[in-house]
Each structure stands twice: as C-alpha cells, then as structure tokens.
Amino acid sequence: DVQVVESGGGLVQTGGSLRLSCAASGVTYTLWCMSWYRQAPEKERELVSSICDDGDTYYADTVKGRFILSKNNANNTLYLNLEMNSLKPEDTAVYSCAAQSTNLVTLKALGARLGPNFGYWGPGTQVTVSS
C-alpha cells in the first residue's frame, strides 16, 4: 500500500521560514511526479512545486525565489522537502503532498483540478503566517 505523510507545518511570522517534509512509501511508479499543493479557505487548490522522475521541476510564480524543493529516494520511499522562506500571510493554507504517475506537462494542466482523485495524497499540514 502507498502511504503519504507530511510534517512540518505550523505558525510563523511574516518573513519567517518553515520546512515541510513528505514521505511517500510503497510508490512503484516508473513515471512519477511528487508535488506540494496548497489550498486556502475559499480559494482554489494551487500546485505549489513539483519534481518529476526525469528531473523536471516546477515552482508556481507565487513562490518562485522563496521556496526550495528537494527530494531523495531510500528504501522504496520518496522523500520530498519544501523549504519555505520569506513567508507571507498569503502563503497561509493547508499544504498537501502528492505522488502521481504523470509528467510535468500533464500535472500542471490537471493536478490542481483533479486533486485527491489523482494519485496518492497525504492528509495535509496547516501553515499559518501571521502579519
């Protein structure tokens, strides 16, 4: 069974930093992307950042230059970390990690729209940035 678990959310002041971690175990995709999504109350889900098996990497314009994505693999588990710097109140959201069998082009087109119906998702972790 595939399990996706996130950790690292919390409360931080504007300008602060947080690190989110994700572990996806049991993933046997040969074609895959691992991603962080976020959704704030009354807002649409947003694809924040993603990295795929071929090395393609994506950052939303809203986080480019502030967030850094990294990954590693070990013991059949994919690890995905998101270093979030210079945080703003508009970064406040529930952040979810997902492992999806796709490429980056398809992910950018469909990932946020399909949400948890597509691939394996963790339960999410709350990030709150106070002003």
C-alpha positions as CSV (number, residue, x, y, z in Angstrom):
1,D,0.0,0.0,0.0
2,V,1.1,3.6,-0.7
3,Q,1.3,5.9,2.2
4,V,2.0,9.6,2.0
5,V,2.7,11.5,5.2
6,E,3.5,15.2,5.7
7,S,5.1,17.0,8.6
8,G,6.5,20.4,9.5
9,G,3.6,22.8,9.3
10,G,3.0,25.4,12.0
11,L,2.6,29.1,12.8
12,V,5.3,31.6,11.8
13,Q,5.5,35.4,11.5
14,T,5.8,37.2,8.2
15,G,9.3,36.9,6.8
16,G,10.0,33.7,8.7
17,S,10.8,30.2,7.4
18,L,9.3,26.7,7.6
19,R,10.3,23.4,6.3
20,L,7.8,20.8,5.1
21,S,8.6,17.2,4.7
22,C,6.8,14.4,2.9
23,A,7.5,10.7,2.8
24,A,5.7,8.5,0.2
25,S,6.3,4.8,0.8
26,G,5.3,2.0,-1.5
27,V,5.3,4.0,-4.7
28,T,6.2,1.8,-7.6
29,Y,5.6,4.2,-10.4
30,T,8.3,4.4,-13.1
31,L,6.8,7.7,-14.3
32,W,6.1,10.0,-11.5
33,C,5.9,13.5,-10.1
34,M,5.9,14.4,-6.4
35,S,4.3,17.7,-5.6
36,W,3.2,20.1,-2.9
37,Y,-0.2,21.6,-3.3
38,R,-1.9,24.2,-1.1
39,Q,-5.4,25.3,-0.5
40,A,-6.5,28.3,1.5
41,P,-10.1,28.8,2.7
42,E,-12.4,29.9,-0.1
43,K,-9.6,29.7,-2.7
44,E,-8.8,27.2,-5.4
45,R,-6.2,24.5,-4.9
46,E,-2.8,25.5,-6.2
47,L,0.1,23.5,-7.4
48,V,3.0,25.0,-5.4
49,S,6.0,23.0,-6.5
50,S,6.8,19.7,-8.1
51,I,9.6,17.5,-9.2
52,C,9.4,14.5,-11.5
53,D,11.4,11.4,-12.2
54,D,13.1,12.9,-15.2
55,G,14.3,15.9,-13.1
56,D,11.7,18.4,-14.4
57,T,10.9,20.9,-11.6
58,Y,8.2,23.4,-11.3
59,Y,7.5,26.4,-8.9
60,A,4.4,28.5,-9.0
61,D,5.1,32.1,-9.8
62,T,3.7,33.0,-6.3
63,V,6.6,31.1,-4.6
64,K,9.4,31.3,-7.1
65,G,12.6,32.6,-5.5
66,R,11.3,31.9,-1.9
67,F,10.6,28.2,-1.8
68,I,13.1,25.4,-2.5
69,L,12.2,21.9,-3.3
70,S,14.4,18.9,-2.7
71,K,13.9,15.1,-3.0
72,N,15.7,11.9,-2.3
73,N,14.9,8.2,-2.5
74,A,15.7,5.5,0.0
75,N,14.3,2.1,0.8
76,N,11.3,2.3,-1.6
77,T,10.4,5.6,-0.1
78,L,10.3,9.0,-1.9
79,Y,11.1,12.0,0.3
80,L,10.2,15.5,-0.6
81,N,11.1,18.6,1.3
82,L,9.9,22.1,0.8
83,E,12.0,24.9,2.3
84,M,9.7,27.9,2.6
85,N,11.4,31.3,3.1
86,S,10.3,34.9,3.3
87,L,6.8,33.7,4.2
88,K,3.8,36.0,3.6
89,P,0.3,35.9,5.1
90,E,-0.9,34.9,1.6
91,D,1.1,31.7,2.0
92,T,-1.3,30.6,4.7
93,A,-3.0,27.4,3.6
94,V,-3.2,23.6,4.1
95,Y,-0.3,22.1,2.3
96,S,-0.6,18.6,0.9
97,C,2.0,16.3,-0.6
98,A,1.1,14.0,-3.5
99,A,2.7,11.3,-5.5
100,Q,1.2,11.0,-9.0
101,S,2.0,8.9,-12.0
102,T,2.3,11.5,-14.7
103,N,4.7,14.0,-16.3
104,L,5.1,17.7,-15.5
105,V,3.1,18.9,-18.5
106,T,0.0,16.9,-17.6
107,L,0.5,17.7,-13.9
108,K,0.4,21.4,-14.5
109,A,-2.7,21.0,-16.6
110,L,-4.7,18.7,-14.4
111,G,-3.1,18.3,-11.0
112,A,-4.8,21.0,-9.0
113,R,-8.1,20.5,-10.7
114,L,-8.3,16.7,-10.1
115,G,-6.9,17.0,-6.5
116,P,-7.0,13.8,-4.4
117,N,-8.7,11.9,-7.2
118,F,-5.4,11.8,-8.9
119,G,-2.6,9.8,-7.3
120,Y,-1.8,9.4,-3.6
121,W,-2.2,12.3,-1.2
122,G,-1.3,12.9,2.4
123,P,-3.8,14.4,4.8
124,G,-2.2,17.8,4.7
125,T,-0.5,20.1,7.2
126,Q,-1.5,23.6,8.2
127,V,0.8,26.5,7.5
128,T,-0.2,29.8,9.1
129,V,1.7,33.1,8.5
130,S,0.8,35.9,10.9
131,S,1.1,39.5,9.8
